[in-house]
Amino acid sequence: MKGRGINSKRALSPIISTTILIVIVIVLAAIILLWSSSFFGEAVIKEIAGSEKRAEEFCAEIKMRGIVNEDDTFGFENSGSVPIFAYRVKLEGSGGSNIIRIGNEQGGSVNPGYSVIVKNSQIGAYSEYESIKIIPILLGKVEGTTQEFECPEINGVRIS
């Protein structure tokens, strides 16, 4: 009988140590997952005509056409099907660049088929700059909360 008791005690030890190791691995994996999730933001979801996609997918579908008027003012036409909530104007001139945000409250919202002339006290005439680029900002939702999404510069239009 004494021999059986000793063997059963030894057989119990590897099971407990294996269980403890598995619990440690699961806890470490959960900690790493929570820590790394802070590096990745939630996706901004936009819905247009019943089609729901990530906002960056709609950025690729934006179509804009630059406008330069004879009086040296400039703007753009939203010739696509994606409404633009606001936009950034990247101004490049001698020795540097500047980005100015034109928000919805400043007339930055441009629906499909409409155009806008950029009017801002910080922006001068078209001829004052070497390059001007319009970069759209879309409006979407993250977990039910409305949030802006700034499209990458590659989805903008250069005014020429």
Secondary structure, DSSP 8 states (H G I E B T S, - for coil): -HHHHHHHHHHHHHHHHHHHHHHHHHHHHHHHHHHHHTTS----EEEETTEEEEHHHHHTT--EEEEE-TTS-EEEEE-SSS-B-EEEEEEEETTEEEEEEE-GGGT--B-TT-EEE---TT---GGG-SEEEEEEEEEEEETTEEEEEE--GGGSEEE-
